[in-house]
Amino acid sequence: MENVGAITFTDSFLKPKDETTARDIQMLTYVALHELSHMWFGDLVTMQWWNDLWLKESFADFCAATCLLECEALQNYKNSDLFFLSFLNQGLGADLIKSTHPISGTVNNTEDAVNVFDMISYRKGAKFVYQMRHFVGRDILTAAIKKYFDKWQFKNTQLYDFIDLLQETVDEFHAKGECPVHLIPGAIERPDQPNWTIKTWTDNWILKAGANSLITDFSQINESGTGSYKVTQGLPTHGDQTYKE
């Protein structure tokens, strides 16, 4: 676990050299990176209450997997990108059962907090951050995280303390002409959500539980080589009965 200036891990990682596999070393490195990430996400800035556990655990998982994937000193771990795939599978598995809950949900008391230390707060949340990086762009996400640390260091935060800074950063990049086209107001027509913002997207993905289904329909390709392809979104089996955008 993390402590300010020090991390600890279980001695189950400590095996004789001839019994230690490459996977063992990779997992030890991953755990160490996860706990080191808590020096920032958790220690420098701490969530105000357990409902926003994802503000430290999701980001720690995301940072650990990113370091394994991109750090030159760790390039001997060639399959580190599979961590993000495993996050998807583990988060989806937790989202498909009755006990699913939003990434940022309701925690009534400290006894209830134990229920959110699960694959939703860790793995699904990490995949949300990963999705966010692709959606807004690496430069915008990195700039927003820096703003977050600068503004909230040694303080407590809630969900929208981060999301509002992310929107602010998107707006700044837009003013400089460096914003991805799909984030520019009015660039993509959204008849049902004309005032779409990062908050709108967050409300869909962070505050809603459940995995929506996608049903595909292919029409037969004709002699000219053309056909049709239709994707229909279904409602979750468990969780909030809403559609995702």
Steps between C-alpha positions, in 0.01 A plus 500: 500500500596864474643712778634850457856450380490119521316204353456148632398175334427145610793262537325255267689686227832392652592162356829319438651614173458160334127506584436855381340534156499800268131540586587515873749780437254683277227482766738619773600793279135573428407501870797725584403744223137498614599586857753760386223666300319552830767749601304733270156340464407442863774665705568836330129528415250289694136430416255660740294183556499134398250552218789650301744220573559487123681836519793312648461130410393536136777748431757285682407198286510716188842648585652162590387339174612804298847492659538129427398563142704814428796521738824418312648330806209256504491413131585135571134462602372483143141408582428781744228632270305191604451664840253741342323210329476320834361820656223492238419135564507530880301823505244362255464183702419702813262723305291207376387375841242624750758652732613751238514865599612829342873576497408795721197390701341524841691394814294559813762425766845356554363147537337536160831618351640146484248424225660742254847348523427292192557465128265791428698758698835357388480339156191655341611839631849450355348415163291817527818704548654312206190579293520861617860527380398390150189717504653833605858427396811431705614864513167624634472224761859557615446876526177446695670263747777757557236767569330257738818446701590870502157611619414221743832391650464407870122536470195281448307471175180369346414375152430836339809665645689297242239501224456880514876545459494259207226708333696818575806348334299393195374858467855637524626266229198594287588870535852419374366299208645177638179321596388171337214569259247286686545719810436830319150633581273453199755305294297182538123529489331362811128582458411334830778675695571844349685611815724195517809534726757278671258495794232349276738223401605449862138471615454220246809298590595581860163542671318216322540128569455207266634384164290579194479243222567567132294305248633492143299443184670435167303506177605278213758659274363533146679454169639853507675423828284723716277421793394642833623469854293601802598512868229523765576576864315298761436572867709337775380180666602647836564860596353824370255460215647773282675521166866604480645760264 
